[in-house]
Amino acid sequence: MGPDSAPREGPGGDAVLSVSELNRAVASLLERSIPPLWVAGEISNFTRAASGHWYFTLKDSGAQVRAVMFRGRAQAVGFTPREGDRVEVRALAGLYQPRGDFQLGVELMRRAGAGDLYQRFLQLKEKLRAEGLLDDARKRALPPLPARVGVVTSLQAAALRDVLATLAARAPQVPVIVYPTPVQGAEAPAGIVAALRAAARRAECDVLLLVRGGGSIEDLWSFNDEAVARAVAASPIPVVCGVGHESDVTIADFVADLRAPTPTAAASLAVPDRRELLQRVARAAQQLSGTQQRLQALREQRVDIATRLLRSPSAYLEARGRHLDGLARRAAAAGAAALHRPAMRLARAWSLLRPPDTQAHGRALESLCARLARAQFQALQRRSERADALVHKLELVSPQAVLGRGYAIVRREAGEIVRSPAQVSPGERLDVLLAEGAIEVDVSGDASGSRP
C-alpha cells in the first residue's frame, strides 16, 4: 500500500493527511462552496498548447489567478485572446491537485463589456436583416480590373500601410485614393459616413476598401454603428470590408458587398495580381500564335493542292487549239459530204435519162453548182463564225491573254507564287513569266512594296 492510502493518527490523536489527500479535500471544498461565476480581468501569459487547450493568467491591478480553458470550450469562443485583452469569463473555481495551484476552469469567455454590446449588435443585425440589407442578392460582384481603388481609413492606421503595400505588390499600375477618417472613438462613425459619401459623390473609384486593424470590441464598435452600416449599404461603389482580425466580425462586414478577414486580404481581393494577369496574357498569346500557325499551315496546304490542280497556260492553249482543229476538220468534212451527195444523185439521174439538152442541162447544172457553192460557203462561214466565237471565249479566259495585257506571274525559286511583298526578302531571286517568255529578277529594298 502507498504511504498516502489511509490517514494516520498524530501524537494528539488527530489524523495526519498526505499532500494528495489535502489537495483533494481542498478541491472538493472549493467545488462545493463556490458555484460557477463570472470573473473580469486582463489576459496575461496566454499560451495555446499543442493539444488546443488555453492556459493564461487573469489579473487586475491587485491580484491574479491562473486559468485554463480546454479545447472543446475554446473552440466555441469567437476570437483568440491576446496579451492585455480585457475579458469576462464564466469559470468554476478549483485546485490543480498535482501542484496545489488554485485555478479557474473557464467554460465561457467574452470581451469585457460584451454582454450589453453584443445584445445591441444582435438587435441591429436583426433589424438590418429584416430590411433586406444583409441579403446576398443585393451584393455586387467586384470589378475584375478596377481602374482606381479607394481606401477609407485613418491616415495613421497600420492597416493603411499594409493595404498600400499589398496593392503596390499586386497591382502597381492601379492608382489608390485615400479617404481619411477616424476609425476609433466617438467621432469615428460620422467620419466614416462622410468619407463613404465623399467617395460616392466624387465617383472616381471602381471599388472601396473600408479597413482597420484589430482591437477590442470597443475599438471596433464604430463599425457596428447603424449610420455606418446604412452608408456602406447605400454606397454606389462596391465596398470590401476588412476590419480587425479573422475572428472579428462587425455589422459593416454583413452589409458590405464582400467581407475580408483582414485589411491585407481586402486589398488582395480588390485587385488581381499583375503577375498572374501577365501570365494569362502570355498563355493567351501563345495559344493565339499556335492557332495562327495552324491556320497558316492549312492555307499553305490548300495552295499546294490548288497548285497541283492548276494547268500551265501553254498546255491549256494547246489543248484548246487541238479541239479547234478538230472542229475545223469536222466542218470541212461536213461541207465535202454536202457537195458529194447531190453530185452522186445527179450522176445517177443523168445515167437514167436520155441524152438531155446539153445547153439547158448545162445551165441547170451551173445553177445547181452555184447553189451548192453558196450553200457550202454559207455552211463553212457559219462554222467559221462559231469557231471564231469559241476562240474568242477561250481567249477571254486564257491566262495567256491576261499575260498579253501586261500582267505577269511572279514565282519564287521553289515555285511558290508571290502575292504580297511580305513573302519575299531583299536579295531573293524571282522568276517572272510574261506573255512572251520569262525573265529572272533580284529583289532589292525592304518588303514594304519597293520595286526590284
C-alpha positions in Angstrom: 0.0 0.0 0.0 1.2 3.5 -0.7 2.2 5.9 2.1 -1.0 8.1 1.5 -3.5 5.2 1.1 -5.0 5.8 4.6 -4.8 8.6 7.2 -2.6 8.1 10.2 -3.0 9.4 13.7 -0.7 12.0 15.1 0.6 12.3 18.7 -2.6 14.0 19.9 -4.9 11.6 18.1 -5.5 13.9 15.2 -5.5 12.4 11.7 -2.4 13.1 9.6 -3.2 13.7 5.9 -0.9 13.3 2.9 -0.5 16.1 0.5 -2.6 14.4 -2.1 -5.4 13.9 0.5 -5.2 17.6 1.5 -5.4 18.8 -2.1 -8.3 16.5 -2.9 -10.1 17.8 0.2 -9.5 21.4 -0.7 -10.6 20.8 -4.3 -13.8 19.2 -3.1 -14.4 22.0 -0.7 -13.9 24.7 -3.4 -16.2 22.9 -5.9 -19.0 22.6 -3.2 -18.6 26.0 -1.8 -18.2 28.2 -4.9 -20.7 27.9 -7.8 -19.8 28.8 -11.3 -19.4 32.6 -11.6 -18.3 35.4 -13.9 -14.9 36.9 -13.4 -13.5 40.0 -15.2 -9.8 40.6 -15.7 -6.9 41.2 -18.1 -5.3 38.4 -20.1 -1.6 37.7 -19.3 0.8 34.9 -20.2 -1.5 33.5 -22.8 -0.4 30.1 -24.3 -2.2 27.9 -26.8 -0.9 24.3 -26.2 -0.4 21.7 -29.0 -3.5 20.0 -27.6 -5.6 23.1 -28.3 -6.1 24.0 -24.6 -5.6 27.6 -23.5 -3.5 28.5 -20.4 -3.4 32.1 -19.2 -3.4 34.3 -16.2 -6.3 36.6 -15.4 -5.3 39.7 -13.4 -6.3 43.1 -12.3 -4.4 45.9 -10.5 -4.4 44.0 -7.2 -4.3 40.3 -7.9 -4.0 37.5 -10.4 -5.3 33.9 -10.8 -4.3 31.1 -13.2 -6.9 29.8 -15.6 -7.3 27.0 -18.1 -9.8 26.6 -20.9 -9.9 23.2 -22.6 -10.0 22.8 -26.3 -13.7 22.0 -26.6 -14.7 25.1 -24.8 -12.0 27.3 -26.5 -13.3 26.4 -30.0 -16.7 28.0 -29.2 -15.1 31.4 -28.4 -15.5 33.8 -31.4 -12.0 35.3 -31.0 -8.5 34.4 -29.9 -7.5 36.4 -26.8 -4.2 38.4 -26.8 -1.9 39.8 -24.2 -3.6 42.7 -22.5 -7.2 41.9 -23.6 -9.9 42.6 -21.0 -12.3 39.7 -20.9 -15.1 38.3 -18.8 -15.1 34.5 -18.1 -17.6 32.2 -16.6 -15.5 29.7 -14.6 -15.5 27.2 -11.8 -13.0 27.7 -9.0 -10.8 24.7 -8.4 -7.5 23.3 -7.4 -4.9 21.7 -9.7 -4.1 18.9 -7.3 -0.6 17.8 -8.6 0.8 21.2 -7.8 -1.7 22.5 -5.3 -2.3 25.6 -7.5 -5.6 27.5 -7.3 -7.0 28.0 -10.8 -10.2 28.7 -12.7 -11.7 26.2 -15.1 -13.1 28.6 -17.8 -16.3 27.5 -19.5 -17.2 30.7 -21.4 -15.3 33.8 -22.5 -16.3 37.2 -23.9 -14.7 40.5 -24.3 -15.2 42.8 -21.3 -18.5 44.7 -21.6 -19.5 42.5 -24.4 -22.8 41.5 -22.8 -24.6 44.7 -23.5 -22.7 45.5 -26.6 -23.4 42.0 -28.0 -27.1 42.4 -27.4 -27.0 45.8 -29.3 -25.0 44.0 -32.0 -27.6 41.3 -32.4 -30.5 43.8 -32.3 -29.1 45.9 -35.1 -28.2 42.9 -37.1 -31.7 41.5 -37.0 -33.1 45.0 -37.8 -31.0 45.3 -40.9 -31.7 41.7 -41.9 -35.5 42.4 -41.8 -34.9 45.3 -44.2 -33.0 43.1 -46.6 -29.7 44.9 -46.2 -27.9 41.6 -45.4 -29.3 39.7 -48.3 -26.7 38.2 -50.6 -28.9 39.0 -53.7 -28.2 42.8 -53.2 -24.5 42.4 -53.0 -22.5 43.2 -56.1 -19.5 41.5 -57.7 -16.2 43.4 -57.6 -14.9 44.7 -61.0 -12.4 42.2 -62.4 -9.9 45.0 -63.4 -10.5 48.2 -61.3 -9.1 51.4 -62.8 -8.8 53.0 -59.3 -9.1 51.8 -55.7 -10.4 53.9 -52.8 -9.4 53.3 -49.2 -11.5 54.5 -46.3 -9.4 54.5 -43.1 -7.3 56.6 -40.8 -4.0 58.1 -42.2 -2.3 56.9 -39.0 -3.6 53.3 -39.2 -1.2 50.5 -39.6 -3.8 48.9 -41.8 -3.3 51.7 -44.4 0.3 50.8 -44.7 -0.5 47.1 -45.1 -3.1 47.8 -47.7 -0.9 50.2 -49.7 2.0 47.7 -49.6 -0.3 44.9 -50.8 -1.8 47.0 -53.6 1.7 48.1 -54.8 2.9 44.5 -54.9 -0.2 43.1 -56.7 -1.2 45.9 -59.0 1.3 48.8 -59.1 -0.4 50.2 -62.2 -3.7 50.9 -60.2 -3.9 54.4 -58.6 -5.1 54.5 -55.0 -7.2 57.3 -53.5 -7.4 57.5 -49.7 -10.5 59.0 -48.0 -9.2 59.8 -44.5 -11.4 59.3 -41.5 -11.1 58.4 -37.8 -11.8 54.7 -37.2 -12.0 54.8 -33.4 -13.7 57.0 -30.9 -16.9 59.0 -30.7 -16.3 60.9 -33.9 -15.4 57.8 -36.0 -19.0 56.9 -37.2 -19.7 60.3 -38.6 -16.3 60.5 -40.2 -16.7 57.1 -41.8 -20.1 58.0 -43.2 -18.7 61.3 -44.5 -15.8 59.5 -46.2 -18.1 57.0 -47.9 -20.4 59.8 -49.1 -17.5 61.8 -50.4 -16.2 58.7 -52.4 -19.7 58.2 -53.8 -20.1 61.9 -54.8 -16.7 62.1 -56.5 -17.2 58.7 -58.3 -13.6 58.3 -59.1 -13.0 54.7 -57.9 -14.3 51.3 -59.0 -14.1 49.7 -55.6 -13.8 50.9 -52.0 -11.8 49.3 -49.1 -13.2 50.0 -45.6 -10.3 48.8 -43.4 -9.0 49.0 -39.9 -6.6 46.9 -37.8 -7.6 44.7 -34.9 -8.6 45.8 -31.4 -11.1 45.2 -28.6 -14.8 45.2 -29.2 -14.9 48.8 -28.0 -12.2 49.8 -30.5 -14.1 48.3 -33.4 -17.5 49.4 -32.3 -17.6 52.3 -34.8 -18.1 49.6 -37.5 -21.2 48.4 -35.6 -22.8 51.8 -35.9 -26.2 51.9 -37.7 -25.3 55.0 -39.7 -22.1 53.4 -40.9 -23.9 50.2 -41.9 -26.5 52.2 -43.9 -23.8 54.3 -45.6 -22.0 51.1 -46.6 -25.2 49.6 -47.9 -26.1 52.8 -49.8 -22.7 53.2 -51.5 -23.0 53.1 -55.3 -19.4 51.8 -55.4 -18.8 48.1 -54.3 -17.4 48.0 -50.8 -14.9 45.4 -49.4 -14.9 45.5 -45.6 -11.6 44.3 -43.9 -11.9 45.2 -40.2 -9.8 43.7 -37.4 -8.6 40.1 -37.5 -10.2 37.0 -38.9 -12.2 36.3 -35.8 -13.5 39.9 -35.6 -17.0 40.3 -37.1 -18.8 43.7 -37.4 -22.2 44.8 -38.8 -20.2 46.5 -41.6 -19.0 43.1 -42.7 -22.6 41.9 -43.1 -23.8 44.8 -45.3 -20.6 45.2 -47.4 -20.5 43.6 -50.8 -17.6 41.4 -49.7 -16.1 40.7 -46.3 -12.3 40.2 -46.0 -10.8 38.6 -42.8 -8.0 41.3 -42.6 -7.1 44.6 -44.3 -4.4 42.9 -46.3 -6.9 40.3 -47.5 -9.2 43.1 -48.5 -6.5 44.6 -50.8 -5.8 41.2 -52.3 -9.5 40.6 -53.1 -9.9 44.1 -54.7 -7.2 43.8 -57.4 -5.9 40.9 -59.4 -2.2 40.0 -59.2 -0.4 41.7 -62.0 1.9 38.7 -62.4 -1.0 36.4 -62.8 -2.5 38.7 -65.4 0.8 38.8 -67.3 1.0 35.0 -67.2 -2.6 34.8 -68.5 -1.8 37.2 -71.3 1.3 35.2 -72.2 -0.7 32.0 -72.3 -3.3 33.6 -74.5 -0.7 35.0 -76.8 0.9 31.5 -77.0 -2.5 30.0 -77.9 -3.1 32.7 -80.5 0.3 32.1 -82.1 -0.4 28.3 -82.2 -3.8 28.9 -83.8 -2.3 31.3 -86.3 0.4 28.8 -87.3 -2.1 26.0 -87.7 -4.3 28.2 -89.9 -1.3 29.3 -92.0 -0.3 25.6 -92.4 -3.8 24.7 -93.5 -3.9 27.5 -96.1 -0.4 26.6 -97.4 -1.7 23.0 -97.8 -4.7 24.3 -99.8 -2.4 26.3 -102.0 -0.2 23.2 -102.6 -3.3 21.2 -103.7 -4.5 24.1 -105.9 -1.0 24.3 -107.5 -1.1 20.6 -108.4 -4.5 21.0 -110.0 -3.6 24.2 -111.9 -2.6 23.5 -115.5 0.0 25.7 -117.3 -1.3 28.3 -119.7 0.6 26.9 -122.7 -0.8 23.4 -122.2 -4.3 24.7 -121.8 -4.0 26.7 -125.0 -2.5 23.8 -126.9 -5.4 21.6 -125.8 -7.9 24.2 -126.9 -6.1 24.6 -130.3 -6.3 20.8 -130.9 -10.0 21.0 -130.2 -10.5 23.8 -132.7 -8.5 21.9 -135.3 -10.9 19.0 -134.8 -13.8 21.3 -135.2 -12.4 22.7 -138.4 -11.8 19.2 -139.9 -15.3 18.1 -139.0 -16.7 21.3 -140.7 -14.6 20.6 -143.8 -15.7 17.0 -143.9 -19.4 18.0 -143.5 -19.1 20.5 -146.3 -17.5 18.0 -148.7 -20.2 15.4 -147.8 -22.8 18.0 -148.5 -21.4 18.6 -152.0 -20.7 14.9 -152.8 -24.2 13.6 -152.1 -26.0 16.0 -154.7 -23.3 15.2 -157.3 -23.9 11.5 -156.9 -27.6 11.9 -157.1 -27.1 14.0 -160.2 -24.9 11.4 -161.8 -27.4 8.6 -161.2 -30.2 10.7 -162.7 -28.1 11.6 -165.7 -27.4 7.9 -166.4 -31.1 7.1 -166.4 -32.1 9.9 -168.7 -31.8 10.1 -172.4 -29.2 12.5 -173.6 -30.5 15.8 -172.5 -30.4 19.1 -174.0 -26.9 19.9 -173.1 -27.3 23.6 -173.1 -30.4 23.5 -170.8 -28.9 20.9 -168.6 -25.6 22.8 -168.6 -27.4 25.9 -167.4 -29.3 23.9 -164.8 -26.1 22.2 -163.6 -24.3 25.6 -163.4 -27.2 26.9 -161.4 -27.1 23.9 -159.1 -23.4 24.1 -158.7 -23.7 27.8 -157.9 -26.4 27.0 -155.3 -24.2 24.2 -153.9 -21.2 26.5 -153.8 -23.3 29.2 -152.0 -24.6 26.6 -149.5 -21.1 25.2 -148.9 -19.8 28.7 -148.4 -22.6 29.7 -146.0 -22.2 26.5 -144.0 -18.4 27.0 -143.8 -19.0 30.7 -142.9 -21.4 29.7 -140.1 -19.0 27.1 -138.7 -16.1 29.5 -139.0 -18.0 32.2 -137.2 -18.9 29.7 -134.5 -15.3 28.6 -134.3 -14.2 32.3 -134.0 -16.7 32.8 -131.2 -15.4 29.8 -129.3 -11.8 31.0 -129.8 -12.8 34.5 -128.6 -14.4 33.0 -125.4 -11.3 30.9 -124.9 -9.1 33.9 -125.2 -11.1 35.8 -122.6 -10.5 33.1 -120.0 -7.0 32.3 -121.2 -4.1 33.1 -118.7 -2.1 33.9 -121.8 -4.5 36.6 -122.7 -4.1 38.1 -119.2 -0.3 38.0 -119.7 -0.8 39.7 -123.0 -2.4 42.7 -121.4 0.8 43.4 -119.5 0.4 41.2 -116.4 3.0 38.8 -115.2 3.2 35.7 -112.9 5.9 36.0 -110.3 7.3 32.9 -108.7 9.9 32.2 -106.0 12.7 29.8 -106.8 10.7 27.0 -105.1 7.8 27.6 -107.4 5.6 29.4 -104.9 3.5 32.2 -106.5 4.2 35.6 -104.9 1.1 37.6 -104.0 2.4 40.0 -101.4 5.7 41.9 -100.8 5.8 40.4 -97.4 6.5 37.0 -99.0 9.9 38.0 -100.4 13.2 39.1 -98.8 15.9 41.5 -100.1 18.4 39.7 -102.3 16.0 36.9 -103.2 15.8 35.8 -106.9 12.3 35.6 -108.6 11.1 34.1 -111.9 8.7 36.5 -113.8 6.5 34.8 -116.5 5.5 37.2 -119.3 3.3 36.9 -122.3 6.4 36.2 -124.4 9.0 34.3 -122.4 10.2 34.7 -118.9 12.9 36.7 -117.0 14.7 36.5 -113.7 14.9 39.4 -111.3 16.5 40.1 -107.9 14.7 41.8 -105.1 16.2 44.9 -103.6 14.9 47.2 -100.8 12.6 46.1 -98.0 9.3 44.1 -98.2 7.1 47.2 -97.9 6.4 47.5 -101.6 9.7 48.9 -103.1 10.4 47.7 -106.6 13.2 45.3 -107.6 
